[in-house]
Amino acid sequence: MEQGYLSIILHAHLPFVRHPEYPEFLEEDWLYEAISETYVPLLFVFESLLNDGVRYRLAMTITPTLSEMLADDLLQQRYSQRLARLVELCEKELDRTLDTPFHLAAQMHYEHFKIVQQLYEGKYKRQILKGFRALQDAGVLEIITCAATHGFLPLMSNQKVRKAQIEIGVRNYAKHFGQWPKGIWLPECAYQPGIDEILAELGIEYFILDSHGIMFGDPRPRRGIYAPVITPAGVAAFARDVETSEQVWSADYGYPGHPNYREFYRDVGYDAEYNYIKPYLHGDGVRRNVGLKYHRVTGKVELHEKMPYVPQWASQTAKEHAAHFLGSRQRQAAHLLNTIGRKPIVVSPYDAELFGHWWFEGPQFLNNLIRMMHFQDEVQLITPSDYLRIYEDNQRQTPSASTWGAEGYNRVWINGSTDWMYPHQHMAERRMIELARSFPAAEGLLRRALNQAARELLLAQASDWAFIITTGTMVPYAIKRFKDHVHRFHRLYSDIRSGKIDETWLADVESKDNIFPEIDYRTYA
């Protein structure tokens, strides 16, 4: 008997990283690794499920910045070249690891990257967005949108620039996916009252919050976090389930920490003899991860003590964890059905990159879970919009201001290491509104400059820069990106105001920061 619903929501996001001014760039590797390890494997799993007649419904964000990168000719070409080198390295590794404990892992990597290459180059012709769009058209995947550059909405200076971030993101979604989005992933799940008014104005039906956003809302939720609430503007808010988050995310209790799974932090780029691996590094010759990892988590031991990875063990463990996860959801749904008086929805949102990139076996886990769910009736996979069709009468509430991340209230994005950023961002925001209102019908070179100013502001607003600074990873790059976009914005502002636009310089900036070619600066008016 059907007792409840599970809504898995994957949030696929990367900041816009594209550097045509260099032949190769370290941070572009973020995209290439995610394509190989997450996006193509997930697409393969979802299509296989559909082709096998498996019944399922999932929701997934593909953010505007990620969509633009996946559709970019230059980045597609660079990824294709990188993938070809990886396949070549994998072929060599089959010989190098022969008669060693690592040969099974080498075979697994060779097969993995060959399949990725066949799908990316052959089936999808480098256009993997079209693959995801086809799944949405087939009715098994509900793709939702995000703010344009993942800007942290509560820390923006006014409602006008918040609306511009969301509206530009929504329109970019429509460009790539051919329809208007039903839902939105608020960047960092960051909400404050009033944001729902923008969502309602743009026709968005629902968004996702962390659990305390609803638990501490006004009034208290009658059904806890296992049913949506309707905000004052009429938009539904769904809360993240704590239990499913811990089972997957927790460093101490989560599935990815099992000893049989592939160890993320040990890579052939560091382990192999230098002259052998050098042709597969960047031109600077510095050792870095290349994507081939031959060790398993093993346990809480030093990297040099990690044991050889055994693919069969990992695959079996992924099946066992899928069965455990499903059993937990069945017990949870049975308990909640009696507690809240109607079928609950357990909302399980995760960063998509967890599945494949950080947790290599994550796509296998999802594949096993969805297939197992097909052969039982207690818990059904649905999307948030499906639940709103099943239960149209939901409690009205004003959710609490909140985020996900450490401590749940903005600290990851504004603290002693990042607070210097916001006065600069806020000045640019006010100036962008001023420009848009001053030039209501610009054409030609002036219009190009105004549109580029809007792009630079959007890129400066990305929440990724503050997140990277706070977490202490690639800090110089994040600081430089924020400063570059702010400086470019202010130069454009000065050139526009003086009537002396440097077309050569503008063209150079347009070639680098070419996101959202459809943008209209008048969104800020």
N, C-alpha and C positions, 0 to 999 in steps of 0.2 A: 504493500500500500504506500502511495506517495505521501511522505511526511514533511518534506521541505525542499528547499532549493539551494544550490551552490552557484555563486557567480564569480568565476575567475576573471580577473581583469589584469591584463599585462600592459605595463606602461613602457613603451619603446621610445626612448629619448636619448639624444646626444646633442651637445651644443654645436652650433654651426662652426665647423673647422675646415677651412679651405684656403690653401696658400699657393696660388698659381705662380707667385714670385719665386718659389723655390722648386727644384726638381723633385724633392721629397721632403716630408715634414713629419716629425715624430708624432704630433698630436693627431694627424690624420689617421694614424694607425688605430685610434679608437674606433673609427668607422669600419675600417677594413676587418679588424678582429671581430666586431659585432656582426658584420655580414656573414663571415665564415662560420662563426660559432653559435650565433643566435638567430638572425633573421632568416637565412636560407634553411637551416635545420627546422625552425618552427613552421615555415611555409611548407616544407616537405611533409612534416607530421600532419599538419592540418589538411593538406590535399590528400594524403594517404587515407586519413580517416573518412573524408568525404567520399573518396572513390570506393572504399570498402563498405559504404552504407551505414557507417556508425552515426548515431544520433547525437548531436552535440550543439551547444551554443556557447560562444565565448565573446568577451569584449576585449578590445585592444586599442590602446592609443598608439598612433604613429604621429609624433609631434611634427609641426610645420618645419622646424629646422631639420629634423631627420628626413622628412619627405623631400625637402629641397636638395639635400645632399645625395639621397638615393637616386634622384632624377637628374643629377648634374653630369654632363658629358665628361668633364675633366676627371672627376672623382671616379666615375665608372671605368674610365680608361686606366687610371692608376691602380684601382683595385684589381682589374683584370690582369695587369702586369705582375702585381704582387702575388696573385693567386697562381699564376703560371710558375713563378719561382718556387712557391711553396710545394707545388706538385713535383717539380724537378727535385727539390730537396728530399721530399718523401721517397722518391724512387731511389735516391742514393742511400737513404737511411735503411731501406730494406736490405741492402748489401752490408752496410756497416754494422747493423745489429744482429746479423745472422749468427746463430749459435750463442746468443746472449739472452738473459732474462727479459730483455726489452723488445724482442722481435715481434711479439704479439701486439704490443702497443704501436710499434712502427707500422705493422700491417693495418691496424685500425685507423691510424692517422692517414695513411695513403688512401685507403678506401673512402674515408670521410672527405678529404679534400678533392679527390677525383669526382665524387658525386656532387659536391658543391660546385665544382667547375662545370660539370655537365649541365647542371640546372641553371646556373647563372648565365653561362655563355650560350648554351643550346636552347633550353626550354624557354627561359625568360628573356633572352636577348638583352641581358643586363637591366631589364626593367622589372625589378621584383615588386615595385609598388603595384603593378598591374596584376600580379599574382594575388596579393592581398585584396585588391579591389574585387577580383573575381570571386574570392571566398565570401566577401560581403554580399555580392550580388547573388551568390548561391544560398544565402540565408543562414550560414553557420558561424560567421564572424561579424560582430558589430564593431566597426572601427569608430572610435570617438576622437574628438579633437583636443587641442590644448591651446593655451595662449601662444602668440606668434613665436616668441623666442624663449618661452619658459620663464617669462618675467615674474618676479615675486610681487604679486599684486598688492598685498597689504602695505608694503613699504614704498609704493609709488606715491607721488605727491598729491594726486587728485583723481577724481572719478573719470575725467575725460581721457587721461592716458591709460587708465585701466581698461576702459572700453575699447580704445584703439588696439591695445595688445590682444584682446580677445577677438574683436571683430576681424582684424587682419588674419589671425589664426584660423577663424571659422571660414573666411573666404578662400584662404589657401587650401583648406581641407576640401572645400567644394570643387576647387580646380583639379585636385588630384583624384578625388573619389567620386565625383559626379553626382553628389547629393548633399543635402544639408545634414550636419551631424545631429544625432539625438542627444548625445551626452558630451561632457567635457571633463578632462582631468585638470583640475586647478593645479598650477605648478606648485610642487612641494605640498600638495593638499592644503595650501594656505588660503584660509577663508577669514573674512570679516563681514559683519552685516552690511549690506549694501551691494556687495558683489553679485548677489542673487538678482538684483534689479537689472544689471547689465545682461545676465544670462537670459532672463525672461524676455527682455527687449529683443534679443537676438534669436529667440525661438529655441533655446536649449532646454531640454526636459529634465536633465539630472546632472549631478556632479558627485564626487567622492570626497569624504572627509575621514580624518582619523577618528577613532572611537570616541575620544573625549569631546570632540566637536558637537556630537549629538547628546552624549551622556550629561554634559554640563550646560546644555541648551535650556531655553525657557519657553514653555514649562518642561518639566522632566519628561523624558520619553516613556510612554506607557508600555512599549514593546522593546525597550532597550535599544540595542544596535541591530536588532534582527528584523526590522522593517524600516522603510524610509520615513522621513518626516518631510513636510511641505513647508517651505520657507514663506515669509510674508509676501514675497513676490510671486509665489506659486510654482517654484522650481523644487523638484525632489532632491533630497540629500541622502545618500547612502553612506553608512559608516563601515570602516574596516573592522573585520573580526579579529580579535586578539589571539584566539587559540590557533587559527590557521596561520597567522603571521609567525607565531613562535615556532610552529612545527617546521617551517621552511626557512625562516630568517635567522633564528637564534644561533649565535656562535657556539653556545653550549649544548643546546638540545636539537637544533635543526638538522634535517636530513643531510644537507651538503657536507657536514663535518664527519660523516661516517668514514671509517678507515679504508673502505674499499674504493671510495671515489677518487677521481683523478686530482692530484695535488696541483693547485693553480700556480704556486709561487716558484716551482722548479721547472726550468725550461732548457731545451737543448741550446738555445742561444748563449747560455752561460756554461753549460756542461761540456759541449763538444770542443774538440781541439780548435784553436783559434783560426789557423789558416784554412781549415776545412769549412768552418761556418762563416768566415768573413764575406764571401760572395753573396750571402743572404742577409747581411746586415745592411744598414744604411751606408751611404757613401763615406760618412765620417769614421766608419770602422768600429764604433763603440758597441760593445756587447749589449744586447737587449733581447727581450722575448721575441721568438719567431713563431710561436704557436704550437710547437711539438713538445709534449710533456710526457715523460715516461715513468713517473712515480705516482704512488697513491698517497692519500692523506696519512695513512699508517697509524697516526695517533699524535699526541702532543709531544713530538720529538723535533729535534733540529732538522733543518732541510737536508743536511748531509746524511741523516739517518733514515730518510724516507725509503720505503721499500718499492720494488718494481710494481708498476700498474698492471693489473690483470683485467682486461676488458670484460671477460665473461663474469667475473665476480661482481664487477660494477653493474652490469646489466641486470643480474639477478637481484642485487640489492635495490635497484631502482624499481623492480617489480614488487618487491616486498614492501618498500616504502609507499608505493601507490596503493597497495592493498590496505596498509595501515591507515593511510590518510582517508581512504574511502570508509573504512570501518569507523573511524573517529567521526566522520561527518554523519554517518547513519545514526550513531548513538546521540550525537549532538542534536540532530533534527528531531528525533523521537522525544528527547527531553524538552526541547523548545516548543514543540507543537502543543504539549500539555501546559507549558508555562505561559505562553503569550496568547493562546487561544486561536491561532491560525498558523498556516504553514509559514515558517520563517525563511528568510533569505540570509544566507551566510556569504558575506562579501569578502573575497580574498584577493586584494590587489597586490601586485608585485612588480618590481622593475623587470621588464622583459629580459634585460641583459643578464639577470641571474640565471636564466635558463639557457645554458650552453656556454656562455662566456665565463661566468664565475663558477657555476655548477655545470660541468661539462655534460653530466648525465641528465640534466634538467629536462630537455626535450623528450628523452626516453621515459622519464617519470610522467610527464603530461600525456604522452601517447598511451602508456599503460593505464593511467588513471581514467582517461576518457573511454577507452575500450572496456574497462571493467564497469564503468558507470552505465554503459549501454545495456549491460545484461542484468541490471537490477532496477527496481522501481522506487525504492525508498527516497532517494535524493536525485533530483534532476538538475542538469546544467541549464541555466538560463542567463540572460543579461538583465541589467537593471530595468531597461525599458520593457522587457517581457513581464517583469514583476508588476510594473505599473499598470499593465493591461489586465493582469489577473486580479490585482487589488487596487481599485481606483480610490477607495476611501482610506486616506492615511492622515495621521495626526499632524496638525499644524504646529510649527515650532520656530523660534528664532535660534538657530545653532550658535554655539559659542565661537568666538574668534579662536583659531587653532591652526596648527600645522602638523605634519608628521615630522620625523627626525627627533634628535635628542631633545628631551624635555618638552617638546610639543608646542612651543610658543615662540617661534621666530628666532631663537637664539643662534641656531646654526647659520643664519643669514645676516644677522646684525649683532655684532659683539665688538670687543676691543680691537680686533684685527681687521674688521670690515666697515666700521661706522664712518670712516673717512670717505667712503664711496658715495654715500647717499646725497650729501649736499651738491656734489657735481652732477649726479643723475637728475636731481630735482630741478636744478637750473636749466639743464638741457630740456627737460620735460616742459617747463613753462615757456621756454623759447620756441619749442616746436609748435605749441598751440598759437603762440604769437605770430609765427611765420605763416601758418595755415590760414589764420584769419586775415592777415595782411595781404595775401595774394590768393584771392578766391578763384581765379581763373587763369593761372599761369600756363604758358605754353613754351615749347622749345627748350632752350638751354636752361631757363629759369625753372621750368617744371622738372627737368632732370635733376637739378640741384636740390630742389625741395623734396623730391622723392628719395634722393640719396640721404638727405638729412634724416628723413623718417627711418630709413634702414639703419643708419648709424645709431640713432637713439634706441631702436629696438634691440640691436645687438649689444649695446651697453647695458641694457636692462636685464639681460639674461641672468637668472638666479645661479647659473653654474659657476660664475666667477667668484661670487661670495662663498659658495659651497666649497670650491677647491681651495680657497684661501684658508677657510676655517679648518678643513681636514688636513691641510699641510701637504697636499700633493700637487706638483706642478705649479707651485705658487707664483714664480716669476712669470710664467706664461699667462696665468689668469689676470695678474695685475697689468701686464702689458696689453692684453686684449681689451680690458676695461678702459685703460687710459687711451689707447689708440682710437677706439670708437668715440670716446668723449672729445678728444682733440679734433678728430675729423668732423664731428658734428659742429663744434664751435667755429672751425675754419669755414665750413659751409655757411653757417649763420652769418659770419662777418662778410663773406664774399657776396651773399645774397643781399644783405643790408646795404653794402657799398655799391652794389650794381656792377661789381668787377669779378665775375666768375671765371676762374681759370679752367678752361675746358680740357686742357691736356691733363691737369691734375685730377679733375673730376672723372675723366674717362679711366684713369688708372685706378681710382678708388672704386668706381663702378665695376671694374673687372675683378677686383679682389672681393668686395662685399656685394655680390650679385644676387643675394637672396631676395625672394619675392619680386620677380620682374613685373608682376601685375599690380604692385602697390600704388595707392593713390594717396598722396600726402593730405588731401582734403578730409580724410578720416579724422584728422586732429582738429578740424574746424567745427 
